[in-house]
C-alpha cells in the first residue's frame, strides 16, 4: 500500500521504492515532460484559485491527455510489483479510472455542474469515481461469472 500511495504522489516513486530504478526514473521523466508541455502546474494553480476559464485557456489538452494513462499505469505497476495483484483482474479499476479521467478531461472545457464549468482539474478528478466503480463492478462480475 505504501508504494501505491507514493506513486499517487508522483508517478515513478512507487517504482523507486520497489527497486525498479530505471522504470521509476522513466516514469518521473515522462511525468515532468507531460507536466511542463501541458502547463499542468499552472492549470492546477489557476483551478485552485477559481480561475477556471484562464486554466482552460492555458491547458495544452493534447499533452495533458497523456497524463491520466501515465498516472494510473504507474500506480497499477507499483501496486502490482509490491504484490497487490493477487486477485485476477486487479488492474481493471486502474484501467477504468484512466479511461474515465481522460473522458472527463476531454469534456472539461464544456461540461458544467450546477451551472459551473469545473475545468481540466476538477471534472477529471470527479470522473475518478465512475472509473473506480466501473472497474470494481466489472472485476466482481468477471470473478463471479468467468472464474468459477
LINGIQUI-V864782 format. One record per pair of residues at least 4 apart in sequence whose C-alpha atoms are under 8 Angstrom apart, sorted by the first residue. I is the first residue (numbers start at 0). J is the second residue. If there is no record, write none. Layout:
BEGIN
[[I,J] [I,J]]
END
This chain:
BEGIN
[[0,4] [0,78] [0,81] [0,83] [1,5] [1,13] [2,6] [2,12] [2,13] [2,14] [2,16] [2,17] [2,77] [2,78] [2,81] [3,7] [3,13] [3,74] [3,75] [3,77] [3,78] [4,8] [4,13] [5,9] [5,10] [5,12] [5,13] [6,10] [6,11] [6,12] [6,13] [6,14] [6,73] [6,74] [6,77] [7,70] [7,74] [8,12] [9,27] [9,30] [10,23] [10,26] [10,27] [10,30] [10,69] [10,70] [10,73] [10,74] [11,15] [11,22] [11,23] [11,24] [11,25] [11,26] [11,27] [11,73] [12,16] [12,23] [12,27] [13,17] [13,23] [13,73] [13,74] [13,77] [13,78] [14,18] [14,19] [14,20] [14,22] [14,23] [14,73] [14,76] [14,77] [15,19] [15,20] [15,22] [15,23] [15,24] [17,77] [17,80] [17,81] [19,23] [20,24] [21,25] [22,26] [23,27] [24,28] [25,29] [26,30] [26,69] [26,73] [27,31] [28,32] [29,33] [29,69] [30,34] [30,66] [30,69] [30,70] [31,35] [32,36] [33,37] [33,62] [33,63] [33,65] [33,66] [34,38] [34,39] [34,40] [34,63] [34,66] [35,39] [35,40] [36,59] [36,62] [36,63] [37,58] [37,59] [37,60] [37,61] [37,62] [37,63] [38,42] [38,57] [38,58] [38,59] [39,43] [39,58] [39,63] [40,44] [41,45] [41,54] [41,57] [42,46] [42,54] [42,55] [42,57] [42,58] [42,119] [42,120] [43,47] [43,54] [43,120] [44,48] [45,49] [45,50] [45,51] [45,53] [45,54] [46,50] [46,51] [46,54] [46,118] [46,120] [46,121] [50,54] [51,55] [51,116] [51,117] [51,118] [52,56] [52,118] [53,57] [54,58] [54,118] [54,119] [55,108] [55,118] [55,119] [58,63] [58,119] [59,63] [60,64] [60,104] [60,105] [61,65] [62,66] [63,67] [64,68] [64,101] [64,104] [64,105] [65,69] [66,70] [67,71] [67,97] [67,98] [67,100] [67,101] [68,72] [68,97] [68,98] [68,101] [69,73] [70,74] [70,97] [71,75] [71,93] [71,94] [71,96] [71,97] [72,76] [72,93] [72,94] [72,97] [73,77] [74,78] [74,93] [75,79] [75,90] [75,93] [76,80] [77,81] [78,82] [78,83] [78,84] [79,83] [79,84] [80,84] [83,89] [84,89] [84,90] [85,89] [87,138] [87,142] [88,138] [88,141] [88,142] [89,138] [90,94] [91,95] [91,134] [91,135] [91,137] [91,138] [92,96] [92,130] [92,131] [92,132] [92,133] [92,134] [92,135] [92,138] [93,97] [93,130] [93,131] [93,134] [94,98] [94,134] [95,99] [95,130] [95,131] [95,133] [95,134] [96,100] [96,126] [96,127] [96,128] [96,129] [96,130] [96,131] [96,134] [97,101] [97,127] [97,130] [98,102] [98,130] [99,103] [99,123] [99,126] [99,127] [99,129] [99,130] [100,104] [100,123] [100,124] [100,125] [100,126] [100,127] [100,130] [101,105] [101,123] [102,106] [102,123] [102,126] [103,107] [103,119] [103,122] [103,123] [103,124] [103,125] [103,126] [104,108] [104,118] [104,119] [104,120] [104,122] [104,123] [106,110] [107,116] [107,117] [107,118] [107,119] [107,122] [107,123] [108,116] [108,117] [108,118] [108,119] [109,116] [109,118] [110,116] [110,117] [111,115] [111,116] [111,117] [112,116] [112,117] [117,121] [117,122] [118,122] [119,123] [120,124] [121,125] [122,126] [123,127] [124,128] [126,130] [127,131] [128,132] [129,133] [130,134] [131,135] [132,136] [133,137] [134,138] [135,139] [136,140] [137,141] [138,142] [139,143] [140,144] [140,145] [141,145] [141,146] [142,146] [142,147] [143,147]]
END
